[in-house]
Amino acid sequence: MTHITFQPASGPLRGEIEVPGDKSISHRSVIFGALAYGTTKVRHFLEGEDCMRTVEAFRQMGIKIDREGPVLRIHGNGPEALKEPQAPLYFGNSGTTTRLMLGLLAGLPFFTVVYGDSSLSARPMDRVVNPLRQMGAEMNGRESGSYLPLAIRGKKLQGIDYSLPVKSAQVKSAVLLAGLFAGGETIVRESSATRDHTEKMLQAFGADITANGLQTSISSGAKLEAGNIYVPGDISSAAFFMAAAAIIPGSHLVLKAVGLNETRTGLLDVLQKMGGDIRISNRKSSGGEDIGDITVSYADLHGITIEGELIPRLIDEIPVIALLATQAEGKTVIRDAEELRVKETDRISAVCDVLKTLGADIEPTADGMIIHGKSKLTGGKAASYQDHRIAMMAAIASLAAKGEVVLDDASSISVSYPDFFADLTKIQS
């Protein structure tokens, strides 16, 4: 591990940033490009560690994936082109790769073993394994298949009508992917909306899929056709610089071509409710995904309550929202976010530990946290928990601190934002 020291901001943050491509969409572009017939061309693909795990998995299964200038090309020839890998598939720390690939591998006619690092091996997989078993999947692993490593013997599946017990786009996507290879119709029902990138991309590739409110159905048999994909900027990455501009006096930042899918824009709603100065311009659409420029300027913020159906729309942004709350007047309460307990780390505990270490008045609850603002962050030594979002939150917190922040390990940031430090330097110069 390499320690890194951050200094407080010396003045307002200004400039324009093009954040990296959306992680969720990048993963899916590779998966569906590999299943399609023809060459899928992907622009603005996120070459972070997580997404490259997905790329390498398909290369091990015989799919040619290469780069031509700024374009990632996936040379698909239908599902039958996928071959049994000669070695176990390593997914590193990528929960998205794991859960979506389990849905795919369950219906492919060969044997596969998948595994990950120590953090991924502690994350629950039974939420995916259980519905896949209901479809006829054969999966074996630790604690009855609850944890990696997992062995999958692909076989013919049968469609099911499944109501999601957790608010998880990964579980929904895994079941829909399995539905591509299942007899009959597969239906997934949600209690509240989660990310719909899978549904939008399946439609774009020509799958037999229908999305109607909180219900999505899919049937096998459709031939997926290759296409051209532009990956919008990842709003979860943009969130850190949005927060920085919102809390450092005099700041004004423009974040270019960011994805504005309504299942992902909860942070924009939160910032507006807190009194933030935020504007959207240059709106357009690509592949069913809305895109636009986000301009954020400093403003006096106030605490709010964040709960209910808003939570799935900002689950990955809660660490940086907690930071925002430390610099807002009054109390902020975050509820219904128990899903944070099973992310790359227990993010409720990690967020509270890091911010409290830096001087914030914050306390964890069973399903969220309570933050009392406005806090004078003092700086100090912060743990990254080997979690990219915790590490980036600490780096942004340093801008508002009175003293330096020493982060124990920043290597996890490369998972989703390889150029984070370059962009952080850019807006301070």
Secondary structure, 3 states (H helix, E strand, C coil): CCCEEECCCCCCCEEEECCCECHHHHHHHHHHHHHCEEEEEEECCCCCHHHHHHHHHHHHCCCEEEEECCEEEEEEECHHHCCCCCCCEECCCCHHHHHHHHHHHCCCCCEEEEECCCCHHHCCCHHHHHHHHHCCCEEEEHHHHCEEEEEEECCCEECCEEECCCCCHHHHHHHHHHHCCEECEEEEECCCCCCCHHHHHHHHHCCEEEEECCEEEEECCCCCECCEEECCECHHHHHHHHHHHHHCCCCEEEEEEEECCCCCCHHHHHHHHCCCEEEEEEEEEECCEEEEEEEEECCCCECCEECHHHHHHCHHHHHHHHHHHHCCEEEEEECCCHHHHHCCCCHHHHHHHHHHHCCCEEEEECCEEEEEECCCCCCEEECCCCCHHHHHHHHHHHHHCCCCEEECCCHHHHHCCCCHHHHHHHCCC
